[in-house]
Amino acid sequence: MKNKANAGFTLPELIIGMMILLLILGSITALLLSGLISSRYNLSKSNSLSVARSAVNQIEEIARYANKIDSPTVSTPGNELQLETSDGSAYRIYIDKDDNEKNAIFIDKDSSNIKKIANGMIGDKGIVFSRDANDATMVLIDLTINDVSFSDSPDTNITSRVKLLNLSN
């Protein structure tokens, strides 16, 4: 029979118990960290898609009612869209650096009213405007966005086709 003074755990039993506890806690931490990284990635991707869709929608709204397009031509795509709307407004949509040296899309109306969208999220590939070779009334927009708030954020591409309603073929 054991003496009550010697009751308890031995040092090897305590060490083994602590190691098992550390393995369990380490596994839980790794699982939670993996979930956090995945959540941040998905949030970044969702934010990029939202900003890209908003930018493309604003460009489409302007381009849809253009009655004249100076750039791009049917044969030469470019990163600038120059057009004139039926109310006589001249628009220039392009990518440039903002005051913080980050890429942004600028919408310049009549060389005086400049609006900045997708600030700091434009990817290295930026934006490409092109015209459909089979239908000159169609403008193609290819925009690349990257959410820089998340370091491992992937480039998000949005491609859109806009039918120019006031432009004849």
C-alpha positions in Angstrom: 0.0 0.0 0.0 1.3 3.5 -0.9 2.0 6.0 1.7 -0.2 9.1 1.4 2.9 11.3 1.7 4.1 9.8 -1.6 0.7 10.3 -3.4 0.8 12.4 -6.7 2.4 12.3 -10.0 6.1 11.5 -10.7 8.2 13.9 -12.7 8.2 11.8 -15.9 4.4 11.6 -15.7 4.2 15.4 -15.4 6.5 15.9 -18.3 4.6 13.5 -20.5 1.3 15.2 -19.6 2.7 18.6 -20.4 4.0 17.4 -23.8 0.6 16.0 -24.7 -1.1 19.3 -23.7 1.5 21.3 -25.7 0.8 19.1 -28.8 -3.0 19.6 -28.4 -2.6 23.4 -28.0 -0.1 23.6 -30.9 -2.6 21.8 -33.2 -5.4 24.1 -32.2 -3.3 27.2 -32.7 -2.2 26.0 -36.2 -5.8 25.3 -37.1 -7.0 28.7 -35.9 -4.1 30.5 -37.7 -4.9 28.7 -40.9 -8.5 29.8 -40.7 -7.5 33.4 -40.0 -5.2 33.5 -43.0 -7.9 31.9 -45.2 -10.5 34.4 -43.9 -8.2 37.4 -44.6 -7.5 36.1 -48.2 -11.2 35.7 -48.9 -12.0 39.1 -47.5 -9.2 40.6 -49.6 -10.5 38.9 -52.7 -14.0 40.0 -52.0 -12.9 43.6 -51.5 -10.9 43.5 -54.7 -13.9 42.2 -56.6 -16.2 44.9 -55.1 -13.8 47.7 -56.0 -13.2 46.4 -59.5 -16.9 46.0 -60.2 -17.6 49.5 -59.0 -14.8 51.0 -61.1 -15.9 49.1 -64.2 -19.6 50.1 -63.6 -18.6 53.8 -63.4 -16.6 53.5 -66.7 -19.4 51.6 -68.4 -22.0 54.3 -67.4 -19.9 57.0 -69.1 -18.9 54.9 -72.2 -22.3 53.5 -72.9 -23.6 56.9 -74.1 -20.5 58.1 -76.0 -21.1 59.3 -79.5 -17.4 59.6 -80.4 -14.4 57.6 -79.3 -10.9 58.9 -80.0 -8.9 56.2 -78.2 -8.6 53.3 -78.4 -8.9 52.6 -82.0 -10.2 49.2 -83.4 -6.7 48.1 -84.2 -4.8 49.5 -81.2 -5.8 48.7 -77.6 -4.5 51.1 -74.9 -4.7 52.0 -71.3 -6.6 55.2 -71.9 -10.2 55.8 -73.0 -11.0 59.1 -74.7 -14.6 59.7 -75.6 -17.2 62.4 -76.1 -20.8 61.9 -74.9 -24.0 63.2 -76.5 -24.2 66.2 -74.1 -20.8 67.4 -75.5 -18.7 66.3 -72.4 -15.2 65.1 -73.2 -14.0 62.3 -71.0 -10.5 60.9 -70.5 -10.2 57.7 -68.4 -6.7 56.6 -67.6 -4.4 55.2 -64.9 -1.8 57.4 -63.1 -0.1 57.8 -59.8 -1.9 59.6 -57.1 -0.3 61.9 -54.5 0.9 58.9 -52.5 2.6 57.3 -55.6 -0.1 54.6 -55.8 -1.9 53.7 -59.0 -5.5 54.9 -59.4 -8.0 55.3 -62.2 -8.7 58.9 -63.1 -11.9 60.0 -64.8 -11.2 63.5 -66.3 -14.4 65.3 -67.5 -13.8 68.3 -69.7 -10.2 68.6 -68.4 -11.4 70.2 -65.2 -13.5 67.7 -63.1 -11.1 64.8 -62.2 -12.5 61.9 -60.2 -10.2 59.2 -58.7 -11.5 55.7 -58.3 -9.9 52.4 -57.1 -7.2 54.4 -55.4 -4.1 52.3 -54.5 -5.6 49.0 -55.7 -4.7 49.0 -59.4 -2.5 46.1 -60.2 0.7 46.2 -62.3 -1.3 45.2 -65.4 -3.7 48.1 -64.8 -6.4 48.6 -67.3 -6.7 47.9 -71.0 -9.3 49.3 -73.3 -9.8 47.8 -76.7 -12.4 47.8 -79.4 -14.1 44.7 -80.9 -12.7 44.1 -84.4 -16.1 42.8 -85.5 -18.2 45.5 -83.9 -16.7 48.9 -83.5 -19.6 49.9 -81.2 -18.3 47.5 -78.6 -15.6 48.6 -76.1 -13.8 45.9 -74.1 -12.5 46.8 -70.6 -9.9 44.6 -68.8 -9.1 45.8 -65.3 -6.6 44.2 -62.9 -7.1 45.1 -59.2 -4.9 44.0 -56.2 -5.9 44.7 -52.5 -2.6 45.9 -51.1 -3.9 45.8 -47.5 -3.3 42.0 -47.7 0.3 41.1 -48.6 -0.6 37.8 -50.3 -3.6 39.1 -52.2 -3.9 37.8 -55.7 -4.6 39.9 -58.8 -8.3 40.1 -59.5 -9.2 40.6 -63.2 -12.5 41.9 -64.4 -13.4 41.9 -68.1 -16.4 43.7 -69.4 -17.9 44.5 -72.8 -19.8 47.7 -73.3 -22.1 48.4 -76.1 -21.9 52.1 -77.2 -25.5 53.0 -77.8 -25.0 56.3 -79.6 -22.2 55.2 -81.8 -22.8 53.9 -85.3 -20.9 51.0 -86.8 
